[in-house]
Amino acid sequence: MIVLQSISGVTVTNPTATLSDPLDLPCGLRLPNRITKAAMSEALAGSDNAPNEQLARLYRRWGKGGYGLLITGNVAVDRTQLGEPGNVVIEDDRDHDALASWSKAAHDGGTPIFVQLNHPGRQANPLNLGHTPVAPSAVALAMPGAATPRELTDTEIEDIVDRFARAATVCEAAGFDGVQIHAAHGYLVTQFLSPLANLRTDAWGGDPERRRRFLLEIIRRTRKAVRPGFAVSVKLNSADFQKGGFTEAESRDVVAALVNEGVDLIEISGGTYESPAMSGSAAASTRAREAYFLEYAASVKDVAGDVPIAVTGGFRTHAGMDSAVRSGECDLVGIARPSATNPEAAADIFADEDAELKTHEIKYGLRPFLGRVTNLEQLDGLLNISWNTDQLHRLSRGQEPDLERGPIKTTLTMVRRNGRVTFGKRRGL
């Protein structure tokens, strides 16, 4: 075993793993290599919130793209609380056949697939006018147009925990290889973890231990509901990058608690839509290091023990990815935005050690004016997320990406896509 010094100054041990080596998860699932297609919200479901052929077509292409693991975008556990109207929803087994077709599409290319289970909490679609989101506390998202959420009751919290576990059993029956609980990017689990969003003083808040109870209960009930060979993983913020918010020290304690609950994989990301470190808006000095959250990941490897750590955010080259794995700072690397314009991104990395993945960032014009009335970092973050969603929609229709798509067209599509609930019939709200 080789001992190397990480870029963060943390000493890590390296079992000489490389990017192309398989990885065995604690549950027994073997991933064929160390590159993961990280989650991006596809927003492709129809009005029934069911998977469809467009999703299957998209994942069939990714399944042949050389990845070791595919992780789906947001799949909601409650159809009355959606992050966006195109979310797939799993509340029961009504869409079993469509879900099975989705998992098979990935498996056709020989790639395992996890379903990312999520609840938006106060980040429910802001263009769904008249809808009241729910959250740990009645604290509004610090973004234009955000509604003040209603504080969840204890009974409602218990129901949401059960919904995650129930959705996982449906995913298992449909042939998926595992689930990922979304505890990052400002969604409901993150809100429970955050001292800024969770002001409760009951069993679900008041100190870090009680704030992480919601996540741990989800893991416990999910792990109990599925067979031992079905993977249960978590996407966790290293921090939310807000003063007084969820810190790296608290995140490290959450990692230790997750390991004790028997999770199979922890993916590290960071930021929220209020402070979007996850959308490509990181500082130039951070982008130069290629992996946004690698230093933090290396610092929790000792706490994680045998539970693999994945890092998503910023990886673009074979050298950067392979170095991160060889050094032992992480076990897998996740790529998201590059796969929206190049669904064969992983295969390209393996085929050419000099390959560099490309991303496309766009910004709004009239910046001196807009900067006086809104947060440009938030605005550009949402714009780029929507731009990449547009590319996923093109791939799902069998088209190639449109790299010339500009901010105006992207904005119109974003409003039309997210606003269709506002102007349509309201169901189940």
C-alpha positions as CSV (number, residue, x, y, z in Angstrom):
1,M,0.0,0.0,0.0
2,I,1.4,3.4,-1.0
3,V,1.0,6.5,1.2
4,L,0.8,9.8,-0.6
5,Q,0.3,13.4,0.5
6,S,-2.9,15.0,-0.8
7,I,-3.2,18.5,-2.2
8,S,-5.0,19.4,1.0
9,G,-2.2,18.3,3.3
10,V,-4.1,15.3,4.4
11,T,-2.2,12.0,4.3
12,V,-4.2,9.3,2.5
13,T,-3.5,5.7,1.6
14,N,-3.7,4.5,-1.9
15,P,-4.4,0.9,-2.9
16,T,-3.0,1.8,-6.4
17,A,-6.5,2.2,-7.9
18,T,-6.8,3.8,-11.3
19,L,-9.7,5.5,-13.1
20,S,-10.4,2.4,-15.2
21,D,-10.5,-0.1,-12.3
22,P,-13.8,-1.5,-11.1
23,L,-15.1,-0.6,-7.7
24,D,-17.0,-2.9,-5.3
25,L,-19.5,-1.1,-3.1
26,P,-20.2,-2.5,0.4
27,C,-23.5,-3.9,-0.8
28,G,-21.7,-6.1,-3.3
29,L,-22.5,-4.1,-6.5
30,R,-19.5,-3.8,-8.8
31,L,-19.1,-0.6,-10.8
32,P,-17.1,-1.3,-14.0
33,N,-15.0,1.9,-13.7
34,R,-14.5,5.0,-11.6
35,I,-16.4,7.7,-13.7
36,T,-20.0,8.5,-12.7
37,K,-22.5,10.4,-14.7
38,A,-23.7,12.6,-11.9
39,A,-27.3,13.7,-11.5
40,M,-28.9,16.5,-13.6
41,S,-32.6,17.2,-13.4
42,E,-34.0,16.1,-16.8
43,A,-37.5,17.6,-16.4
44,L,-38.7,15.2,-19.1
45,A,-41.8,13.6,-17.4
46,G,-45.2,14.5,-18.8
47,S,-48.3,15.7,-16.9
48,D,-48.6,12.3,-15.3
49,N,-45.0,12.6,-13.8
50,A,-44.2,9.2,-15.2
51,P,-41.0,8.1,-17.0
52,N,-41.3,7.9,-20.8
53,E,-39.5,7.0,-24.0
54,Q,-37.6,10.2,-24.0
55,L,-36.0,9.4,-20.7
56,A,-35.3,5.8,-21.9
57,R,-33.7,7.2,-25.1
58,L,-31.4,9.6,-23.1
59,Y,-30.3,6.9,-20.7
60,R,-29.8,4.3,-23.4
61,R,-27.3,6.7,-24.9
62,W,-25.6,7.4,-21.6
63,G,-25.6,3.7,-20.9
64,K,-23.3,3.2,-23.9
65,G,-21.2,6.2,-23.0
66,G,-18.5,4.4,-21.0
67,Y,-19.6,5.4,-17.5
68,G,-19.2,3.2,-14.4
69,L,-22.4,4.4,-12.9
70,L,-25.4,6.6,-14.0
71,I,-27.4,8.6,-11.4
72,T,-30.7,10.0,-12.5
73,G,-31.9,13.5,-11.9
74,N,-34.4,14.5,-9.3
75,V,-37.1,11.9,-8.8
76,A,-39.8,13.3,-6.4
77,V,-41.4,11.3,-3.6
78,D,-44.5,13.6,-3.4
79,R,-46.3,14.7,-6.5
80,T,-47.8,17.7,-4.6
81,Q,-44.2,19.0,-4.0
82,L,-42.1,19.3,-7.2
83,G,-39.0,21.1,-7.9
84,E,-40.1,21.5,-11.5
85,P,-43.2,20.2,-13.4
86,G,-41.1,17.7,-15.4
87,N,-40.0,15.7,-12.4
88,V,-40.7,12.0,-12.3
89,V,-42.6,11.0,-9.2
90,I,-42.5,7.7,-7.4
91,E,-45.2,7.3,-4.7
92,D,-46.2,3.7,-5.5
93,D,-45.8,1.1,-8.2
94,R,-48.3,2.6,-10.7
95,D,-45.5,3.3,-13.2
96,H,-43.6,0.0,-12.7
97,D,-43.4,-0.9,-16.4
98,A,-42.2,2.6,-17.4
99,L,-39.6,2.6,-14.6
100,A,-38.4,-0.9,-15.7
101,S,-38.0,0.4,-19.2
102,W,-35.9,3.2,-17.9
103,S,-33.6,1.0,-15.9
104,K,-33.3,-1.4,-18.8
105,A,-32.2,1.4,-21.1
106,A,-29.1,2.0,-18.9
107,H,-28.4,-1.7,-18.5
108,D,-28.5,-2.3,-22.2
109,G,-25.2,-0.5,-22.3
110,G,-23.9,-2.5,-19.3
111,T,-24.0,0.4,-16.9
112,P,-25.5,0.3,-13.3
113,I,-28.0,3.0,-12.5
114,F,-29.2,4.7,-9.3
115,V,-32.3,6.8,-8.9
116,Q,-31.8,10.1,-7.1
117,L,-34.7,10.5,-4.7
118,N,-35.6,14.0,-3.6
119,H,-38.0,16.4,-2.0
120,P,-37.6,20.1,-2.9
121,G,-38.9,21.5,0.4
122,R,-38.9,25.3,0.1
123,Q,-37.2,25.0,-3.3
124,A,-40.5,23.9,-5.0
125,N,-41.1,25.4,-8.4
126,P,-41.4,29.2,-7.8
127,L,-43.4,29.7,-10.9
128,N,-46.2,27.4,-9.6
129,L,-48.1,30.5,-8.4
130,G,-50.4,29.9,-5.4
131,H,-48.6,26.8,-4.2
132,T,-47.2,26.8,-0.7
133,P,-44.0,24.9,-0.3
134,V,-43.1,23.1,3.0
135,A,-39.9,23.1,5.0
136,P,-38.5,22.4,8.4
137,S,-39.2,26.1,9.4
138,A,-41.1,29.0,7.8
139,V,-37.9,30.5,6.3
140,A,-38.1,31.6,2.7
141,L,-35.4,31.0,0.2
142,A,-33.3,34.1,-0.4
143,M,-34.1,34.4,-4.0
144,P,-36.6,36.6,-6.0
145,G,-40.1,35.3,-6.1
146,A,-39.6,32.6,-3.4
147,A,-42.6,31.9,-1.3
148,T,-42.5,31.5,2.4
149,P,-42.8,27.8,3.2
150,R,-45.1,26.3,5.7
151,E,-43.4,24.5,8.6
152,L,-43.9,20.8,8.5
153,T,-45.6,19.0,11.4
154,D,-44.0,16.0,13.1
155,T,-46.6,13.7,11.4
156,E,-45.8,15.1,8.0
157,I,-42.0,14.7,8.6
158,E,-42.6,11.0,9.4
159,D,-44.7,10.6,6.3
160,I,-41.9,12.1,4.1
161,V,-39.3,9.7,5.6
162,D,-41.6,6.8,4.8
163,R,-42.1,8.1,1.2
164,F,-38.3,7.9,0.6
165,A,-38.2,4.3,1.8
166,R,-41.3,3.3,-0.2
167,A,-39.9,4.9,-3.4
168,A,-36.7,2.9,-2.9
169,T,-38.6,-0.4,-2.8
170,V,-40.4,0.6,-6.1
171,C,-37.0,1.4,-7.7
172,E,-35.6,-2.0,-6.6
173,A,-38.6,-3.9,-8.0
174,A,-38.2,-2.0,-11.3
175,G,-34.6,-3.2,-11.7
176,F,-32.5,-0.2,-10.6
177,D,-29.3,-1.0,-8.8
178,G,-29.7,1.5,-6.0
179,V,-30.9,4.9,-4.9
180,Q,-29.2,8.2,-4.0
181,I,-30.8,10.3,-1.3
182,H,-30.3,14.0,-2.3
183,A,-28.9,15.8,0.7
184,A,-27.3,18.7,-1.2
185,H,-28.0,21.8,-3.2
186,G,-30.5,23.3,-0.8
187,Y,-33.3,20.7,-1.1
188,L,-35.4,19.5,1.8
189,V,-32.8,17.2,3.4
190,T,-30.2,20.1,3.2
191,Q,-32.8,22.4,4.7
192,F,-33.0,20.1,7.8
193,L,-29.2,20.1,8.0
194,S,-28.9,23.9,7.8
195,P,-29.0,26.0,10.9
196,L,-30.2,28.9,8.7
197,A,-33.2,27.0,7.3
198,N,-34.0,24.7,10.3
199,L,-35.0,26.8,13.3
200,R,-36.8,24.0,15.1
201,T,-36.2,23.1,18.7
202,D,-37.9,19.7,18.7
203,A,-36.6,16.3,17.9
204,W,-35.8,17.4,14.3
205,G,-33.7,20.5,15.1
206,G,-32.0,22.7,17.6
207,D,-28.5,21.3,17.4
208,P,-26.4,19.4,14.7
209,E,-27.3,16.0,16.0
210,R,-31.1,16.6,15.8
211,R,-30.8,18.5,12.5
212,R,-29.2,15.4,10.9
213,R,-31.9,13.1,12.3
214,F,-34.2,13.5,9.2
215,L,-31.5,12.3,6.9
216,L,-30.5,9.4,9.1
217,E,-34.1,8.3,9.6
218,I,-34.5,8.2,5.8
219,I,-31.4,6.0,5.5
220,R,-32.4,3.7,8.3
221,R,-35.9,3.1,6.9
222,T,-34.7,2.8,3.3
223,R,-31.9,0.3,4.2
224,K,-34.5,-1.7,6.2
225,A,-37.0,-1.7,3.3
226,V,-34.7,-3.0,0.5
227,R,-32.5,-6.1,0.2
228,P,-28.9,-6.0,1.3
229,G,-27.6,-6.1,-2.3
230,F,-29.5,-2.9,-3.3
231,A,-27.3,0.2,-2.9
232,V,-28.3,3.1,-0.7
233,S,-26.2,6.2,-1.3
234,V,-26.2,9.9,-0.4
235,K,-25.3,13.1,-2.1
236,L,-24.0,15.5,0.5
237,N,-22.9,19.1,0.6
238,S,-19.4,19.7,1.9
239,A,-20.8,23.0,3.0
240,D,-23.5,25.4,1.8
241,F,-21.1,28.3,1.5
242,Q,-23.4,30.7,3.5
243,K,-22.4,32.6,6.6
244,G,-23.8,30.8,9.6
245,G,-24.9,27.9,7.5
246,F,-24.0,24.2,7.2
247,T,-20.2,23.9,7.7
248,E,-17.5,21.4,6.7
249,A,-17.2,20.4,10.3
250,E,-20.9,19.5,10.5
251,S,-20.7,17.7,7.1
252,R,-17.8,15.6,8.4
253,D,-20.0,14.5,11.4
254,V,-22.8,13.6,9.0
255,V,-20.4,11.5,7.0
256,A,-19.4,9.6,10.2
257,A,-23.1,9.1,11.0
258,L,-23.9,7.9,7.5
259,V,-21.1,5.3,7.7
260,N,-22.6,3.9,10.9
261,E,-25.9,3.5,9.1
262,G,-24.4,1.3,6.4
263,V,-24.6,3.5,3.3
264,D,-22.8,2.3,0.2
265,L,-21.5,5.5,-1.4
266,I,-21.3,9.1,-0.5
267,E,-21.1,11.7,-3.3
268,I,-19.6,15.1,-2.3
269,S,-20.9,18.3,-3.8
270,G,-21.6,21.7,-2.4
271,G,-23.6,24.9,-2.5
272,T,-27.3,25.8,-2.8
273,Y,-29.2,27.9,-5.3
274,E,-28.7,30.8,-3.0
275,S,-24.9,30.3,-3.2
276,P,-24.5,28.1,-6.3
277,A,-21.1,26.4,-6.0
278,M,-22.5,23.5,-7.9
279,S,-23.5,25.2,-11.2
280,G,-20.1,26.2,-12.6
281,S,-19.9,29.6,-10.9
282,A,-16.9,28.7,-8.7
283,A,-14.0,31.2,-8.5
284,A,-11.2,31.0,-11.1
285,S,-8.7,29.7,-8.4
286,T,-11.1,26.9,-7.6
287,R,-11.6,26.0,-11.3
288,A,-7.9,25.8,-11.7
289,R,-7.7,23.0,-9.2
290,E,-10.2,21.2,-11.5
291,A,-12.1,19.4,-8.7
292,Y,-14.2,21.9,-6.6
293,F,-14.6,19.7,-3.5
294,L,-11.6,17.3,-3.6
295,E,-9.8,18.8,-0.7
296,Y,-12.8,18.3,1.6
297,A,-13.3,14.7,0.2
298,A,-9.7,13.9,1.1
299,S,-10.2,15.3,4.6
300,V,-13.1,12.8,5.3
301,K,-11.6,9.7,3.8
302,D,-10.5,8.6,7.3
303,V,-14.0,9.0,8.6
304,A,-15.6,7.2,5.6
305,G,-13.5,4.1,6.1
306,D,-14.6,1.5,3.6
307,V,-17.5,3.6,2.2
308,P,-16.4,4.9,-1.2
309,I,-16.4,8.7,-1.7
310,A,-17.3,10.3,-5.0
311,V,-16.5,13.9,-5.9
312,T,-18.6,15.8,-8.5
313,G,-17.8,19.3,-9.7
314,G,-15.0,20.6,-12.0
315,F,-13.4,17.5,-13.3
316,R,-12.5,17.9,-17.0
317,T,-9.3,15.9,-17.9
318,H,-8.1,12.4,-17.7
319,A,-5.0,13.5,-15.8
320,G,-7.1,15.3,-13.1
321,M,-9.6,12.4,-12.7
322,D,-7.0,9.7,-12.6
323,S,-4.8,11.6,-10.2
324,A,-7.7,12.1,-7.8
325,V,-8.4,8.3,-7.7
326,R,-4.7,7.3,-7.7
327,S,-4.0,9.6,-4.8
328,G,-6.8,8.1,-2.8
329,E,-8.5,11.5,-2.3
330,C,-11.7,10.0,-3.8
331,D,-12.8,6.7,-5.2
332,L,-15.0,7.9,-8.0
333,V,-15.3,11.1,-10.0
334,G,-18.6,12.5,-11.1
335,I,-19.2,14.5,-14.3
336,A,-22.4,16.3,-15.0
337,R,-22.5,19.2,-17.4
338,P,-20.0,17.7,-19.9
339,S,-22.3,14.8,-20.3
340,A,-25.1,17.1,-21.4
341,T,-23.3,18.0,-24.6
342,N,-21.2,14.9,-24.9
343,P,-23.1,11.7,-23.8
344,E,-19.9,9.7,-24.5
345,A,-17.7,11.8,-22.3
346,A,-16.5,8.9,-20.2
347,A,-15.6,6.8,-23.2
348,D,-13.7,9.8,-24.6
349,I,-11.7,10.1,-21.4
350,F,-10.7,6.5,-21.4
351,A,-9.9,6.5,-25.1
352,D,-7.5,9.5,-25.0
353,E,-5.4,10.4,-22.0
354,D,-5.0,13.9,-23.5
355,A,-8.8,14.4,-23.8
356,E,-10.3,17.4,-22.1
357,L,-14.1,17.7,-21.6
358,K,-15.7,20.9,-22.6
359,T,-18.4,22.9,-20.8
360,H,-20.3,25.9,-22.1
361,E,-21.2,28.8,-19.8
362,I,-23.4,31.7,-20.8
363,K,-24.3,34.9,-19.0
364,Y,-27.0,37.5,-19.2
365,G,-26.2,40.8,-20.8
366,L,-27.1,44.3,-19.4
367,R,-25.0,43.3,-16.3
368,P,-24.6,46.8,-14.8
369,F,-28.4,47.2,-14.8
370,L,-29.2,43.6,-13.7
371,G,-26.6,43.8,-11.0
372,R,-28.5,46.6,-9.3
373,V,-31.8,44.6,-9.1
374,T,-30.8,41.0,-8.6
375,N,-28.0,38.6,-7.7
376,L,-26.1,37.9,-10.9
377,E,-24.4,34.8,-9.5
378,Q,-27.8,33.2,-8.7
379,L,-29.2,34.4,-12.1
380,D,-26.4,33.0,-14.1
381,G,-26.4,29.8,-12.2
382,L,-30.1,29.2,-13.0
383,L,-29.4,30.2,-16.6
384,N,-26.7,27.6,-17.0
385,I,-28.7,24.9,-15.3
386,S,-31.5,25.6,-17.8
387,W,-29.1,25.7,-20.8
388,N,-27.9,22.2,-19.9
389,T,-31.4,20.9,-19.4
390,D,-32.3,22.1,-22.9
391,Q,-29.4,20.0,-24.2
392,L,-30.7,16.9,-22.3
393,H,-34.1,17.5,-24.0
394,R,-32.5,17.6,-27.4
395,L,-30.6,14.3,-26.7
396,S,-33.8,12.7,-25.5
397,R,-35.4,13.5,-28.9
398,G,-32.5,11.9,-30.8
399,Q,-31.0,15.3,-31.7
400,E,-27.5,16.6,-31.2
401,P,-26.7,19.4,-28.7
402,D,-27.2,23.0,-29.8
403,L,-24.0,24.8,-28.6
404,E,-25.1,28.1,-30.1
405,R,-28.1,28.4,-27.9
406,G,-28.1,31.8,-26.2
407,P,-29.5,33.3,-23.0
408,I,-32.7,34.7,-24.4
409,K,-33.8,31.5,-26.0
410,T,-32.7,29.6,-22.9
411,T,-34.7,31.9,-20.6
412,L,-37.9,31.6,-22.7
413,T,-37.6,27.9,-22.5
414,M,-37.0,28.0,-18.8
415,V,-40.1,30.1,-18.1
416,R,-42.2,28.0,-20.4
417,R,-41.0,24.7,-18.9
418,N,-41.3,25.8,-15.3
419,G,-44.4,27.9,-15.7
420,R,-46.6,25.4,-17.4
421,V,-48.1,24.4,-14.0
422,T,-48.9,28.0,-13.3
423,F,-51.0,28.3,-16.4
424,G,-52.4,24.8,-16.5
425,K,-54.9,22.9,-14.5
426,R,-54.0,22.5,-10.9
427,R,-54.1,18.9,-9.7
428,G,-53.5,17.5,-6.2
429,L,-52.4,20.8,-4.7
